Amino acid sequence: MRELVEYLAKSLVDQPEAVEVSEVSGERSVVLEIKVAPDDMGKIIGKHGRIVKAIRTVAKAAATKEGKRVEVEIIE
């Protein structure tokens, strides 16, 4: 799941080498934190949050397949 979110984030930004995705796992849930370069923050969020909402939807679909819950956060 982390690899999927990392691939999506790197595909969207101008500086893919600056993308970092960290995973904090619990028993039944996972928190994925995406960190990007400051210049790419707008590209990962999108207009009115549409891009990050789409990333969250894809991550939730992958998590459901594994029987887990996922939360995707953008951090600075």
C-alpha positions as protocol buffer text, in pm:
chain_id: "A"
residue {
  index: 1
  type: MET
  ca { x: 0 y: 0 z: 0 }
}
residue {
  index: 2
  type: ARG
  ca { x: 287 y: 237 z: 84 }
}
residue {
  index: 3
  type: GLU
  ca { x: 448 y: 163 z: -252 }
}
residue {
  index: 4
  type: LEU
  ca { x: 123 y: 242 z: -433 }
}
residue {
  index: 5
  type: VAL
  ca { x: 84 y: 581 z: -265 }
}
residue {
  index: 6
  type: GLU
  ca { x: 453 y: 658 z: -321 }
}
residue {
  index: 7
  type: TYR
  ca { x: 422 y: 575 z: -692 }
}
residue {
  index: 8
  type: LEU
  ca { x: 116 y: 798 z: -729 }
}
residue {
  index: 9
  type: ALA
  ca { x: 281 y: 1088 z: -545 }
}
residue {
  index: 10
  type: LYS
  ca { x: 605 y: 1064 z: -745 }
}
residue {
  index: 11
  type: SER
  ca { x: 407 y: 1061 z: -1070 }
}
residue {
  index: 12
  type: LEU
  ca { x: 236 y: 1389 z: -982 }
}
residue {
  index: 13
  type: VAL
  ca { x: 523 y: 1612 z: -866 }
}
residue {
  index: 14
  type: ASP
  ca { x: 813 y: 1791 z: -1036 }
}
residue {
  index: 15
  type: GLN
  ca { x: 1069 y: 1669 z: -780 }
}
residue {
  index: 16
  type: PRO
  ca { x: 1001 y: 1296 z: -734 }
}
residue {
  index: 17
  type: GLU
  ca { x: 1329 y: 1244 z: -546 }
}
residue {
  index: 18
  type: ALA
  ca { x: 1193 y: 1464 z: -263 }
}
residue {
  index: 19
  type: VAL
  ca { x: 884 y: 1245 z: -206 }
}
residue {
  index: 20
  type: GLU
  ca { x: 888 y: 1048 z: 119 }
}
residue {
  index: 21
  type: VAL
  ca { x: 607 y: 820 z: 233 }
}
residue {
  index: 22
  type: SER
  ca { x: 622 y: 687 z: 587 }
}
residue {
  index: 23
  type: GLU
  ca { x: 393 y: 418 z: 723 }
}
residue {
  index: 24
  type: VAL
  ca { x: 274 y: 387 z: 1082 }
}
residue {
  index: 25
  type: SER
  ca { x: 101 y: 52 z: 1127 }
}
residue {
  index: 26
  type: GLY
  ca { x: -143 y: -48 z: 1394 }
}
residue {
  index: 27
  type: GLU
  ca { x: -324 y: -377 z: 1441 }
}
residue {
  index: 28
  type: ARG
  ca { x: -609 y: -296 z: 1204 }
}
residue {
  index: 29
  type: SER
  ca { x: -516 y: 46 z: 1066 }
}
residue {
  index: 30
  type: VAL
  ca { x: -234 y: 215 z: 877 }
}
residue {
  index: 31
  type: VAL
  ca { x: -142 y: 583 z: 862 }
}
residue {
  index: 32
  type: LEU
  ca { x: 51 y: 692 z: 552 }
}
residue {
  index: 33
  type: GLU
  ca { x: 226 y: 1029 z: 571 }
}
residue {
  index: 34
  type: ILE
  ca { x: 332 y: 1191 z: 244 }
}
residue {
  index: 35
  type: LYS
  ca { x: 607 y: 1451 z: 251 }
}
residue {
  index: 36
  type: VAL
  ca { x: 689 y: 1645 z: -68 }
}
residue {
  index: 37
  type: ALA
  ca { x: 899 y: 1946 z: -162 }
}
residue {
  index: 38
  type: PRO
  ca { x: 735 y: 2280 z: -67 }
}
residue {
  index: 39
  type: ASP
  ca { x: 701 y: 2374 z: -435 }
}
residue {
  index: 40
  type: ASP
  ca { x: 505 y: 2055 z: -506 }
}
residue {
  index: 41
  type: MET
  ca { x: 259 y: 2089 z: -219 }
}
residue {
  index: 42
  type: GLY
  ca { x: -10 y: 2239 z: -445 }
}
residue {
  index: 43
  type: LYS
  ca { x: 30 y: 1964 z: -703 }
}
residue {
  index: 44
  type: ILE
  ca { x: -19 y: 1685 z: -451 }
}
residue {
  index: 45
  type: ILE
  ca { x: -323 y: 1854 z: -295 }
}
residue {
  index: 46
  type: GLY
  ca { x: -485 y: 1973 z: -618 }
}
residue {
  index: 47
  type: LYS
  ca { x: -767 y: 2219 z: -668 }
}
residue {
  index: 48
  type: HIS
  ca { x: -1004 y: 2203 z: -374 }
}
residue {
  index: 49
  type: GLY
  ca { x: -820 y: 1891 z: -253 }
}
residue {
  index: 50
  type: ARG
  ca { x: -930 y: 1673 z: -543 }
}
residue {
  index: 51
  type: ILE
  ca { x: -592 y: 1505 z: -605 }
}
residue {
  index: 52
  type: VAL
  ca { x: -532 y: 1411 z: -242 }
}
residue {
  index: 53
  type: LYS
  ca { x: -892 y: 1291 z: -217 }
}
residue {
  index: 54
  type: ALA
  ca { x: -832 y: 1062 z: -517 }
}
residue {
  index: 55
  type: ILE
  ca { x: -512 y: 929 z: -357 }
}
residue {
  index: 56
  type: ARG
  ca { x: -705 y: 857 z: -38 }
}
residue {
  index: 57
  type: THR
  ca { x: -976 y: 674 z: -233 }
}
residue {
  index: 58
  type: VAL
  ca { x: -723 y: 449 z: -408 }
}
residue {
  index: 59
  type: ALA
  ca { x: -545 y: 380 z: -79 }
}
residue {
  index: 60
  type: LYS
  ca { x: -873 y: 293 z: 93 }
}
residue {
  index: 61
  type: ALA
  ca { x: -961 y: 50 z: -187 }
}
residue {
  index: 62
  type: ALA
  ca { x: -623 y: -123 z: -149 }
}
residue {
  index: 63
  type: ALA
  ca { x: -661 y: -131 z: 230 }
}
residue {
  index: 64
  type: THR
  ca { x: -1008 y: -283 z: 209 }
}
residue {
  index: 65
  type: LYS
  ca { x: -863 y: -563 z: 0 }
}
residue {
  index: 66
  type: GLU
  ca { x: -620 y: -635 z: 285 }
}
residue {
  index: 67
  type: GLY
  ca { x: -887 y: -597 z: 554 }
}
residue {
  index: 68
  type: LYS
  ca { x: -736 y: -282 z: 704 }
}
residue {
  index: 69
  type: ARG
  ca { x: -824 y: 85 z: 740 }
}
residue {
  index: 70
  type: VAL
  ca { x: -595 y: 351 z: 599 }
}
residue {
  index: 71
  type: GLU
  ca { x: -553 y: 723 z: 653 }
}
residue {
  index: 72
  type: VAL
  ca { x: -342 y: 937 z: 419 }
}
residue {
  index: 73
  type: GLU
  ca { x: -197 y: 1262 z: 550 }
}
residue {
  index: 74
  type: ILE
  ca { x: 10 y: 1531 z: 381 }
}
residue {
  index: 75
  type: ILE
  ca { x: 285 y: 1670 z: 607 }
}
residue {
  index: 76
  type: GLU
  ca { x: 529 y: 1955 z: 558 }
}
